[in-house]
Amino acid sequence: MTVEGSVGSPTLTTYMIDTPEGLLIQKRPLVLICPGGGYEHISPREGEYLALQFLSMGYHAAVLRYSVAPAVYPAQLLELTKAMALIRKNVKEWHIDENKIFVQGSSAGGHLAASFGCFWKEELFTKAAGGDCEAIRPNGLILSYPVITSGEHAHRGSFQMVLGERYDELLEKMSLEKQVNADTPKTFIWHTFEDGAVPVENSLM
């Protein structure tokens, strides 16, 4: 999943349910998972564990272990773009329902997933997909206690990590409660009022 600006070895790990001939269900939804970690590390508890849970419920799953600091925007979003393009390219071979490909993210991974939901049609990302925006279109988002706002209730560390030297330049753009548009897919959001790391206002806003 390496792109310009990647750090280390970003990877996409897939978890696919076998689909032998004659099985009644030939196509399944897929959930593309973006773990959290404040854009500083990849949280193991928000990756494979979630994938296995979705697998047990009849979904295909994939976990994107994207670049973290010192990698900065837009490297992570370009890696997610590349992962989505690969999944859509293989929907037939991997027995995926092309109308049910969802992006899930937790905490800072929720910010990455929500950013993709807001910006996937921007030229930078459609160009990375060969100019075909349909090749990367998400059908929906699942956001778990997501980092959203860069304002008063921000999880400040996430923005410092992902924006680096462009912090002041991009801070407003990356405040995603201000970026939802007609192309943002339907989204399920959950949070807890007791969250001591990411304030619940991120989801409420």
TORLUM-995743 format. One record per residue: residue number from 1; x, y, z of N, C-alpha, C in turn. Coordinates in Angstrom, 3 decimals, always signed. Example, Ala and Ser with C-alpha at 12.3 -4.5 7.8 and 13.67 -1.06 7.14 Angstrom:
# TORLUM-995743
i, nxx, nyy, nzz, caxx, cayy, cazz, cxx, cyy, czz
1, +13.190, -5.690, +7.800, +12.300, -4.500, +7.800, +13.200, -3.300, +7.800
2, +12.850, -2.250, +7.080, +13.670, -1.060, +7.140, +12.900, +0.030, +7.870
END
This chain:
# TORLUM-995743
i, nxx, nyy, nzz, caxx, cayy, cazz, cxx, cyy, czz
1, +0.802, -1.208, +0.000, +0.000, +0.000, +0.000, +0.846, +1.273, +0.000
2, +2.140, +1.132, -0.329, +3.048, +2.265, -0.264, +2.708, +3.334, -1.302
3, +2.714, +4.593, -0.854, +2.496, +5.747, -1.728, +3.577, +6.770, -1.409
4, +3.604, +7.866, -2.162, +4.534, +8.941, -1.841, +4.241, +9.475, -0.439
5, +5.240, +9.507, +0.403, +5.058, +9.976, +1.764, +4.847, +8.875, +2.782
6, +4.735, +7.627, +2.327, +4.555, +6.513, +3.261, +5.794, +6.337, +4.122
7, +5.570, +5.819, +5.324, +6.648, +5.506, +6.242, +6.503, +4.039, +6.643
8, +7.614, +3.303, +6.621, +7.544, +1.896, +6.969, +6.909, +1.082, +5.857
9, +6.097, +0.110, +6.243, +5.478, -0.788, +5.263, +3.976, -0.871, +5.504
10, +3.223, +0.131, +5.014, +1.767, +0.050, +5.159, +1.228, -1.187, +4.456
11, +0.292, -1.878, +5.105, -0.211, -3.135, +4.554, -1.723, -3.217, +4.660
12, -2.308, -4.000, +3.782, -3.722, -4.335, +3.830, -3.823, -5.840, +4.041
13, -4.423, -6.234, +5.159, -4.605, -7.653, +5.461, -6.087, -7.985, +5.285
14, -6.381, -8.973, +4.450, -7.766, -9.324, +4.173, -8.179, -10.575, +4.947
15, -9.452, -10.609, +5.323, -10.055, -11.735, +6.046, -11.314, -12.114, +5.269
16, -11.212, -13.141, +4.441, -12.285, -13.487, +3.523, -12.927, -14.823, +3.889
17, -14.226, -14.854, +3.879, -14.965, -16.091, +4.087, -14.910, -16.919, +2.804
18, -14.581, -18.195, +2.932, -14.544, -19.067, +1.761, -15.907, -19.098, +1.083
19, -15.883, -19.107, -0.260, -17.129, -19.113, -1.019, -17.070, -20.228, -2.056
20, -17.252, -21.479, -1.633, -17.238, -22.586, -2.599, -18.446, -22.537, -3.519
21, -18.312, -23.135, -4.680, -19.434, -23.210, -5.616, -20.600, -23.931, -4.954
22, -21.783, -23.411, -5.200, -22.974, -24.030, -4.631, -23.406, -23.406, -3.323
23, -22.548, -22.604, -2.710, -22.938, -21.913, -1.480, -24.027, -20.896, -1.797
24, -25.059, -20.849, -0.977, -26.197, -19.970, -1.245, -25.763, -18.513, -1.337
25, -24.904, -18.071, -0.415, -24.427, -16.682, -0.428, -23.139, -16.625, -1.244
26, -23.190, -15.927, -2.360, -22.035, -15.833, -3.242, -21.313, -14.486, -3.137
27, -21.985, -13.477, -2.590, -21.356, -12.163, -2.414, -21.654, -11.662, -1.007
28, -20.655, -11.072, -0.373, -20.821, -10.576, +0.995, -20.348, -9.128, +1.098
29, -20.897, -8.384, +2.068, -20.372, -7.047, +2.343, -18.943, -7.140, +2.847
30, -18.209, -6.047, +2.717, -16.852, -5.977, +3.253, -16.699, -4.720, +4.094
31, -16.016, -4.858, +5.219, -15.686, -3.727, +6.080, -14.179, -3.512, +6.053
32, -13.770, -2.342, +5.609, -12.361, -1.957, +5.570, -12.057, -1.182, +6.847
33, -11.201, -1.735, +7.689, -10.981, -1.249, +9.056, -9.714, -0.409, +9.143
34, -9.863, +0.776, +9.765, -8.728, +1.667, +10.021, -8.554, +1.788, +11.534
35, -7.606, +1.089, +12.127, -7.415, +1.173, +13.576, -6.992, +2.578, +14.011
36, -7.163, +2.852, +15.297, -6.730, +4.125, +15.846, -5.289, +4.076, +16.318
37, -4.932, +5.084, +17.121, -3.569, +5.171, +17.622, -3.003, +6.575, +17.554
38, -3.892, +7.560, +17.373, -3.459, +8.951, +17.391, -2.556, +9.349, +16.251
39, -2.590, +8.613, +15.132, -1.671, +8.822, +14.002, -0.216, +8.671, +14.446
40, -0.009, +8.039, +15.601, +1.332, +7.852, +16.156, +1.724, +6.384, +16.157
41, +0.740, +5.498, +16.297, +0.955, +4.055, +16.219, -0.360, +3.426, +15.754
42, -0.343, +2.138, +15.476, -1.540, +1.407, +15.068, -1.991, +0.542, +16.238
43, -3.191, +0.779, +16.725, -3.706, +0.053, +17.882, -4.069, -1.385, +17.500
44, -3.427, -2.376, +18.107, -3.740, -3.768, +17.754, -5.162, -4.171, +18.145
45, -5.720, -3.561, +19.189, -7.058, -3.968, +19.641, -8.167, -3.440, +18.737
46, -7.818, -2.547, +17.802, -8.836, -1.985, +16.901, -8.649, -2.472, +15.470
47, -7.883, -3.548, +15.307, -7.628, -4.095, +13.985, -8.169, -5.498, +13.818
48, -7.317, -6.498, +14.042, -7.709, -7.885, +13.783, -8.889, -8.329, +14.637
49, -8.958, -7.889, +15.896, -10.081, -8.288, +16.746, -11.409, -7.878, +16.127
50, -11.449, -6.665, +15.582, -12.666, -6.203, +14.922, -12.933, -7.004, +13.652
51, -11.874, -7.269, +12.906, -12.034, -8.034, +11.668, -12.648, -9.399, +11.951
52, -12.164, -10.067, +12.985, -12.682, -11.399, +13.320, -14.137, -11.329, +13.772
53, -14.502, -10.253, +14.456, -15.901, -10.089, +14.859, -16.797, -9.912, +13.638
54, -16.380, -9.064, +12.701, -17.165, -8.895, +11.477, -17.233, -10.203, +10.694
55, -16.114, -10.932, +10.658, -16.068, -12.211, +9.963, -17.102, -13.171, +10.546
56, -17.208, -13.202, +11.876, -18.147, -14.115, +12.533, -19.600, -13.741, +12.243
57, -19.820, -12.499, +11.802, -21.174, -12.022, +11.485, -21.501, -12.152, +9.998
58, -20.576, -12.729, +9.228, -20.848, -12.969, +7.817, -20.314, -11.925, +6.869
59, -19.473, -11.024, +7.365, -18.852, -10.006, +6.518, -17.436, -10.433, +6.150
60, -16.990, -10.056, +4.954, -15.563, -10.018, +4.691, -14.998, -8.811, +5.442
61, -13.704, -8.845, +5.716, -13.075, -7.712, +6.390, -11.655, -7.522, +5.866
62, -11.151, -6.315, +6.045, -9.767, -6.005, +5.703, -9.272, -4.967, +6.696
63, -8.022, -5.079, +7.108, -7.433, -4.135, +8.051, -6.294, -3.396, +7.352
64, -6.389, -2.071, +7.343, -5.336, -1.234, +6.774, -4.418, -0.767, +7.898
65, -3.189, -1.199, +7.847, -2.170, -0.696, +8.777, -1.409, +0.402, +8.030
66, -1.900, +1.611, +8.198, -1.441, +2.766, +7.428, -0.209, +3.389, +8.089
67, +0.432, +4.296, +7.371, +1.608, +4.982, +7.889, +1.232, +5.916, +9.038
68, +2.112, +6.012, +10.009, +1.923, +6.938, +11.125, +3.145, +7.856, +11.193
69, +3.123, +8.810, +12.134, +4.200, +9.789, +12.245, +5.565, +9.097, +12.229
70, +6.492, +9.655, +11.468, +6.501, +11.002, +10.898, +5.773, +11.171, +9.567
71, +5.051, +10.161, +9.091, +4.227, +10.350, +7.898, +3.132, +11.368, +8.204
72, +2.819, +12.204, +7.215, +1.803, +13.240, +7.401, +0.818, +13.214, +6.238
73, -0.298, +13.937, +6.434, -1.313, +14.092, +5.389, -0.643, +14.591, +4.107
74, -0.999, +14.007, +2.922, -2.113, +13.084, +2.676, -1.717, +11.619, +2.560
75, -0.548, +11.232, +3.068, -0.065, +9.859, +2.857, -1.078, +8.819, +3.314
76, -1.640, +8.997, +4.517, -2.580, +8.003, +5.047, -3.835, +7.893, +4.174
77, -4.327, +9.035, +3.706, -5.519, +9.008, +2.855, -5.220, +8.393, +1.492
78, -4.037, +8.621, +0.982, -3.661, +7.996, -0.291, -3.518, +6.489, -0.135
79, -3.024, +6.044, +1.012, -2.948, +4.597, +1.271, -4.340, +3.991, +1.362
80, -5.255, +4.686, +2.006, -6.642, +4.216, +2.089, -7.283, +4.203, +0.708
81, -6.984, +5.214, -0.099, -7.467, +5.250, -1.483, -6.978, +4.029, -2.258
82, -5.701, +3.718, -2.103, -5.123, +2.574, -2.810, -5.753, +1.272, -2.341
83, -6.016, +1.166, -1.043, -6.650, -0.039, -0.508, -8.059, -0.208, -1.066
84, -8.816, +0.885, -1.105, -10.184, +0.814, -1.632, -10.181, +0.451, -3.111
85, -9.264, +1.031, -3.865, -9.176, +0.714, -5.296, -8.866, -0.767, -5.508
86, -7.978, -1.325, -4.686, -7.639, -2.747, -4.796, -8.852, -3.616, -4.481
87, -9.583, -3.256, -3.455, -10.775, -4.029, -3.076, -11.806, -3.986, -4.195
88, -12.086, -2.796, -4.716, -13.088, -2.692, -5.793, -12.630, -3.397, -7.063
89, -11.341, -3.413, -7.321, -10.821, -4.107, -8.504, -11.060, -5.607, -8.411
90, -11.140, -6.128, -7.184, -11.232, -7.573, -6.983, -12.585, -8.035, -6.454
91, -13.625, -7.211, -6.613, -14.918, -7.591, -6.027, -15.426, -8.935, -6.544
92, -15.222, -9.211, -7.802, -15.721, -10.467, -8.365, -14.915, -11.653, -7.850
93, -13.598, -11.554, -7.921, -12.728, -12.659, -7.506, -12.863, -12.930, -6.010
94, -13.059, -11.865, -5.210, -13.130, -12.017, -3.762, -14.565, -12.168, -3.248
95, -15.530, -12.247, -4.154, -16.937, -12.464, -3.790, -17.446, -11.366, -2.838
96, -17.220, -10.118, -3.237, -17.640, -8.954, -2.455, -18.863, -8.319, -3.113
97, -19.828, -7.927, -2.302, -20.973, -7.162, -2.787, -20.501, -5.736, -3.040
98, -20.425, -5.358, -4.298, -19.861, -4.057, -4.664, -20.683, -2.877, -4.165
99, -21.906, -3.137, -3.743, -22.764, -2.074, -3.212, -22.724, -1.993, -1.692
100, -21.875, -2.799, -1.071, -21.805, -2.831, +0.388, -20.352, -2.912, +0.852
101, -19.588, -1.895, +0.491, -18.207, -1.786, +0.937, -18.124, -0.592, +1.886
102, -17.851, -0.877, +3.144, -17.894, +0.133, +4.192, -16.497, +0.387, +4.756
103, -16.250, +1.613, +5.157, -14.984, +1.968, +5.801, -15.260, +2.240, +7.268
104, -14.550, +1.513, +8.144, -14.705, +1.670, +9.584, -13.430, +2.251, +10.160
105, -13.588, +3.118, +11.170, -12.413, +3.662, +11.836, -12.694, +3.945, +13.293
106, -11.675, +3.729, +14.133, -11.781, +3.985, +15.567, -10.827, +5.110, +15.944
107, -11.310, +6.062, +16.744, -10.473, +7.144, +17.262, -9.811, +7.894, +16.101
108, -8.473, +7.948, +16.053, -7.812, +8.613, +14.931, -8.086, +7.881, +13.617
109, -8.274, +6.558, +13.698, -8.692, +5.821, +12.505, -10.066, +6.250, +12.040
110, -10.899, +6.691, +12.986, -12.195, +7.257, +12.640, -12.039, +8.568, +11.898
111, -11.029, +9.336, +12.270, -10.744, +10.572, +11.534, -10.298, +10.260, +10.111
112, -9.471, +9.224, +9.964, -9.019, +8.818, +8.633, -10.204, +8.352, +7.793
113, -11.057, +7.504, +8.363, -12.224, +7.009, +7.629, -13.168, +8.147, +7.262
114, -13.415, +9.059, +8.215, -14.316, +10.182, +7.956, -13.714, +11.143, +6.941
115, -12.398, +11.328, +6.978, -11.730, +12.163, +5.967, -11.941, +11.587, +4.578
116, -11.824, +10.274, +4.483, -12.044, +9.614, +3.191, -13.486, +9.830, +2.735
117, -14.435, +9.737, +3.687, -15.833, +9.956, +3.352, -16.112, +11.356, +2.859
118, -15.350, +12.326, +3.344, -15.544, +13.720, +2.944, -14.775, +14.103, +1.685
119, -13.593, +13.502, +1.474, -12.673, +13.995, +0.445, -12.451, +13.045, -0.721
120, -13.121, +11.871, -0.745, -12.781, +10.851, -1.741, -12.945, +11.322, -3.180
121, -13.763, +12.342, -3.414, -13.970, +12.822, -4.778, -12.989, +13.924, -5.170
122, -12.129, +14.332, -4.251, -11.145, +15.360, -4.594, -10.157, +14.823, -5.626
123, -9.660, +15.723, -6.471, -8.810, +15.328, -7.591, -7.579, +14.532, -7.148
124, -6.998, +14.902, -6.013, -5.808, +14.211, -5.531, -6.049, +12.719, -5.382
125, -7.231, +12.358, -4.905, -7.527, +10.957, -4.620, -8.102, +10.231, -5.836
126, -8.943, +10.907, -6.615, -9.438, +10.263, -7.836, -8.294, +10.043, -8.831
127, -7.335, +10.971, -8.852, -6.166, +10.794, -9.728, -5.367, +9.575, -9.314
128, -5.251, +9.363, -8.003, -4.531, +8.186, -7.503, -5.248, +6.901, -7.877
129, -6.547, +6.998, -8.156, -7.338, +5.830, -8.560, -7.482, +5.750, -10.071
130, -6.612, +6.445, -10.794, -6.644, +6.402, -12.249, -7.707, +7.275, -12.864
131, -8.205, +8.246, -12.088, -9.214, +9.175, -12.595, -10.634, +8.682, -12.478
132, -10.821, +7.518, -11.902, -12.155, +6.924, -11.777, -12.605, +6.990, -10.321
133, -13.472, +7.958, -10.005, -13.899, +8.110, -8.615, -14.737, +6.921, -8.151
134, -15.419, +6.253, -9.073, -16.220, +5.091, -8.684, -15.345, +3.942, -8.199
135, -14.072, +3.972, -8.584, -13.149, +2.914, -8.166, -12.796, +3.001, -6.691
136, -13.137, +4.120, -6.050, -12.802, +4.274, -4.634, -14.012, +4.697, -3.797
137, -15.189, +4.666, -4.365, -16.376, +5.172, -3.660, -16.735, +4.280, -2.478
138, -16.821, +4.858, -1.271, -17.299, +4.091, -0.116, -18.820, +4.080, -0.074
139, -19.421, +2.941, +0.246, -20.881, +2.863, +0.350, -21.395, +3.342, +1.699
140, -20.521, +3.371, +2.689, -20.931, +3.839, +4.008, -19.737, +3.894, +4.936
141, -19.924, +4.568, +6.069, -18.883, +4.686, +7.083, -19.395, +4.160, +8.415
142, -18.495, +3.596, +9.198, -18.776, +3.206, +10.579, -17.698, +3.869, +11.431
143, -18.095, +4.826, +12.256, -17.131, +5.598, +13.036, -17.291, +5.286, +14.513
144, -16.220, +4.794, +15.114, -16.220, +4.419, +16.524, -15.402, +5.446, +17.307
145, -16.065, +6.184, +18.191, -15.464, +7.267, +18.981, -14.428, +8.040, +18.156
146, -14.863, +8.593, +17.016, -13.912, +9.185, +16.075, -13.372, +10.539, +16.523
147, -12.123, +10.791, +16.147, -11.583, +12.148, +16.175, -12.201, +12.881, +14.985
148, -12.866, +14.001, +15.234, -13.540, +14.742, +14.170, -13.109, +16.200, +14.122
149, -13.270, +16.905, +15.233, -13.082, +18.353, +15.233, -11.659, +18.753, +15.594
150, -11.175, +19.801, +14.955, -9.875, +20.373, +15.316, -10.052, +21.616, +16.175
151, -11.273, +21.871, +16.609, -11.583, +23.063, +17.390, -11.431, +22.843, +18.886
152, -12.366, +23.400, +19.638, -12.285, +23.405, +21.102, -12.168, +22.008, +21.694
153, -12.865, +21.035, +21.121, -12.918, +19.689, +21.694, -11.986, +18.712, +20.970
154, -10.944, +19.225, +20.382, -10.043, +18.400, +19.572, -9.232, +17.430, +20.421
155, -8.947, +16.274, +19.836, -7.888, +15.407, +20.345, -6.616, +15.943, +19.696
156, -6.006, +16.917, +20.346, -4.981, +17.751, +19.727, -3.802, +16.939, +19.193
157, -3.408, +15.905, +19.913, -2.255, +15.126, +19.492, -2.416, +14.505, +18.122
158, -3.631, +14.052, +17.801, -3.866, +13.432, +16.490, -3.575, +14.419, +15.364
159, -4.024, +15.658, +15.532, -3.813, +16.663, +14.481, -2.347, +17.063, +14.386
160, -1.667, +17.128, +15.503, -0.245, +17.448, +15.475, +0.534, +16.369, +14.744
161, +0.164, +15.108, +14.968, +0.860, +13.998, +14.319, +0.590, +13.961, +12.819
162, -0.676, +14.099, +12.419, -1.026, +13.896, +11.013, -0.712, +15.112, +10.133
163, -0.648, +16.297, +10.727, -0.420, +17.498, +9.927, +1.025, +17.982, +9.968
164, +1.754, +17.645, +11.015, +3.162, +18.014, +11.076, +3.381, +19.495, +10.863
165, +4.281, +19.830, +9.942, +4.622, +21.225, +9.685, +3.495, +21.989, +8.999
166, +2.481, +21.275, +8.498, +1.352, +21.946, +7.829, +0.162, +22.114, +8.784
167, +0.436, +22.033, +10.080, -0.613, +22.104, +11.101, -1.490, +23.339, +10.928
168, -0.887, +24.514, +10.883, -1.679, +25.747, +10.778, -2.407, +25.842, +9.444
169, -1.764, +25.384, +8.390, -2.340, +25.465, +7.043, -3.584, +24.591, +6.887
170, -3.560, +23.387, +7.464, -4.610, +22.405, +7.184, -5.574, +22.175, +8.337
171, -5.359, +22.840, +9.466, -6.163, +22.554, +10.653, -7.651, +22.750, +10.393
172, -8.022, +23.820, +9.707, -9.437, +24.092, +9.443, -10.034, +23.039, +8.509
173, -9.313, +22.680, +7.462, -9.816, +21.679, +6.511, -10.048, +20.338, +7.189
174, -9.190, +19.979, +8.127, -9.284, +18.663, +8.735, -10.252, +18.618, +9.911
175, -10.991, +19.689, +10.139, -12.067, +19.693, +11.135, -13.325, +19.214, +10.424
176, -13.603, +17.942, +10.500, -14.499, +17.282, +9.554, -15.975, +17.593, +9.748
177, -16.364, +18.105, +10.915, -17.760, +18.512, +11.068, -18.108, +19.646, +10.096
178, -17.082, +20.296, +9.551, -17.283, +21.394, +8.596, -17.164, +20.932, +7.146
179, -16.852, +19.659, +6.936, -16.550, +19.171, +5.588, -17.568, +18.176, +5.033
180, -18.572, +17.822, +5.810, -19.585, +16.882, +5.313, -20.291, +17.509, +4.119
181, -20.491, +16.712, +3.065, -21.089, +17.229, +1.829, -21.995, +16.174, +1.212
182, -22.543, +16.491, +0.062, -23.509, +15.593, -0.579, -22.898, +14.258, -0.977
183, -21.573, +14.193, -1.113, -20.904, +12.951, -1.500, -20.447, +12.122, -0.311
184, -20.623, +12.638, +0.911, -20.288, +11.868, +2.105, -21.319, +10.756, +2.267
185, -20.890, +9.504, +2.363, -21.868, +8.402, +2.427, -22.584, +8.347, +3.774
186, -23.658, +7.580, +3.822, -24.369, +7.359, +5.079, -23.394, +6.828, +6.119
187, -23.569, +7.287, +7.347, -22.585, +7.019, +8.389, -23.252, +6.602, +9.689
188, -22.734, +5.536, +10.296, -23.149, +5.130, +11.649, -22.044, +5.561, +12.599
189, -22.395, +6.314, +13.633, -21.425, +6.820, +14.602, -21.818, +6.359, +15.994
190, -20.837, +5.906, +16.760, -21.110, +5.645, +18.174, -19.952, +6.162, +19.025
191, -20.265, +6.519, +20.243, -19.302, +7.125, +21.160, -19.818, +6.872, +22.573
192, -19.030, +7.184, +23.595, -19.522, +7.142, +24.969, -19.256, +8.489, +25.627
193, -20.195, +8.911, +26.461, -20.031, +10.188, +27.153, -18.828, +10.161, +28.095
194, -18.428, +8.960, +28.547, -17.343, +8.847, +29.518, -15.958, +8.827, +28.877
195, -15.885, +8.907, +27.546, -14.602, +8.807, +26.861, -13.637, +9.873, +27.385
196, -12.517, +9.420, +27.936, -11.549, +10.345, +28.505, -10.459, +10.757, +27.545
197, -10.446, +10.195, +26.342, -9.409, +10.521, +25.362, -9.954, +11.413, +24.247
198, -11.026, +10.961, +23.608, -11.655, +11.732, +22.534, -13.005, +12.234, +23.058
199, -13.158, +13.521, +23.295, -14.416, +14.032, +23.848, -15.616, +13.666, +22.978
200, -16.727, +13.325, +23.631, -17.928, +12.909, +22.907, -18.451, +13.988, +21.976
201, -18.086, +15.242, +22.219, -18.518, +16.339, +21.329, -18.072, +16.111, +19.896
202, -16.978, +15.333, +19.710, -16.527, +15.035, +18.354, -17.637, +14.358, +17.553
203, -18.333, +13.418, +18.179, -19.423, +12.731, +17.472, -20.684, +13.579, +17.430
204, -20.968, +14.278, +18.520, -22.185, +15.092, +18.567, -22.138, +16.207, +17.512
205, -20.963, +16.766, +17.318, -20.826, +17.846, +16.338, -20.971, +17.312, +14.911
END
